[in-house]
Amino acid sequence: MSIIIKRKPLNFLEKMYLPEIARGLATTFRRLWGKPVTLEYPEQRPTIPEGYRGVPTLVKDPEGREKCVSCQLCEFVCPPKAIRIKPGAIAEDSEFAHVEKGPQEFDIDMLRCIYCGMCQEVCPEEAIWLQNDYSLSGYSRAEMVNGKEKLYELGGTLPDQHFKWKKKQEAAAKGSGH
């Protein structure tokens, strides 16, 4: 059963919509002589709120080493499948041979990325980080696929909370009896 709501009838002025037109004009004139609310983009940029999820990038530790160990968790968890990783081994003669592996190729297709932040949440080494950058552009689809070098360029360095290089190196030294 439907409920019928009775509305009060409109008076003469309300039927003519004059009060609403006058109120709209008043708002227009207030804005006309008031403080402007438009930003001159890109010279002026809006303030970015706390917790904003922007462009995903790769970061290095303070000593300039790759944090990514090619575990591929970010690739598996990415809903639109925007991340592609080709793992590569670290050379055995390297002083960091004790670290698992590193990415040979690491690509993020920014046209597919939905900025959900799941890649950052799942990364055990905190190697992938969402930056505050929000205005990416390119002239072709190929330009919108960020390779490993571009991702590191955008990401920069962040403090390392895990210190995997030193801890694993110390553990390897203790295990070998040095």
N, C-alpha and C positions, 0 to 999 in steps of 0.2 A: 504494500500500500504506500502510495506517495504522499508526501506532506506538502501542502500548499501554503506558502508564506505570502501574506498580503503586504504589499508595499504601500506606503503613503503616497498619495497623488502629488505630482510636481506642481508648484505654484507657477505663476506667470513668468517670473524672472528665471526660474530654473528651466522652464520650457524653452526659453530664448537662449540659454547657456551663457548669458552675459556675465554672471559672476565668475564662472570658470575661465572665460576668455580674459577677463580683467586680471585674474590671479596669474594666469600664464604670462600675460604681458608684463606684469609686475616682476615676475621671476626673471624674464628676459632682460629688463632694464637694470635690475640689480646686478646681474652677471656682466652686463655691458660696461658698467662703470666700476665694478669691483675688481678684486685681485684676480689675475688670470689663473686658470687651473691647468693650462696646457703645458706640457714639457717640450722643450726644443730638442727632440731626439735627433741625432745621437750626442749632441753636445751636453745635454742634461740627461741623466739617467735616473730612473726611479730607484728608491732605496730597496734593497733586496731583503726580504724577511728572513728571520732566523730559520734554519732548517730547509732552505730552498734547495731543490734538487735540479742542478743544471747539467752541463756537459760532463759525461764520464771521461776520465783521463787516467793515465798511468802515472804513478809517482815513484821517485827514487828516494833512497834513504839519505841522510845528511852527508854521507861520504860519496854520493853519486852512483851507488850500485843499484841494480834493478831489484825491486822487492818481489816482483812476480816470479813464481816458481812453476808456472804452467800447470797448475792443478786442474784447470779447465772447469772449475765449479761455476764461475761467472758465465761461461758459455752454456753450460747445461741449464742454469736457472733462468736465463734471459727469456722472457715470454715471447718477444717477436723474433728471436734468434738473430739479433743484430751483431753479436760478438762471434768472431772466428779466431781460433788460436791454433797455431801449429807449433807443438812443443819441440824444443831442441835441447840437446845435452850440453852440459858445460864441459869444456875440454879437461881431460884427466891431468894434464900438466899445469892446470891453473891452480892458484892458491885457494880458490873457492870451489874446488872439485867436490868437496864434501856436501855442498848445497845440492838439493835434488836435481833441478833442471831449470831452464829459463825459456822464455818464449822465443822461438825463431821468427815467427810472424804473429802479430796481434793486430787485428782489424776490428773497428767498430763502425758499422754503417749508421751514420747519424740520421739518415732518412727513415730508418726502421726503428731506431731507439725511441722508446716512449718515456724516458727519464723516470723510471719507476724506482730506481735505487737498489734493486735487488742484487745487482752485481757487487755493489759496495758492501752490502750487508753480509753476503756469503763469503767474501774474500778472507781467507785465514791469515794472510800476510799484510792486509790493509794496503795492497798495491794499487787497487783501483779506487778512485775517489771522484765524487761528483763536485765539480767546481761551480762557482756562481755565474759563470758565463752563460748567457741565454741567447745571444744573437750570432748564430752561425749562418754563413751564406756561401754559395758556390755557384759557378756557372754550368756545372755538369754534375751528373750523378757520381762520377768517379771522384770528383773533388770532395764529395760529402762522405767518403769512406776514409776514416782516419786510421793511418797505419801506425806502427809502433813508434817511429820517430816523432810523428806529429803528436801522438798521445803523450809522450814524455815531454815534448816541448810545451804543450798546454798544461801539463800537470805539475812540473817542477819537482821540488823536494818537500817532504814532510818528515817530521820526527818519527823515528822508528820505535814503536813500543815493544817490539818482539826481540830485537837485537839478534836475529837468527844467525847472522854471519859470525858474530863473536861466540855465541853460545855453542853453536855446532862446531866451530873450530876448536873451542876449548874442550868439548866433549870428545872430539876426534883425537886431540892431543893426549887427553887422559887415557883414552882407550888404547892408544898405541904405546903407552908407557913413557912418554917424553916428559 
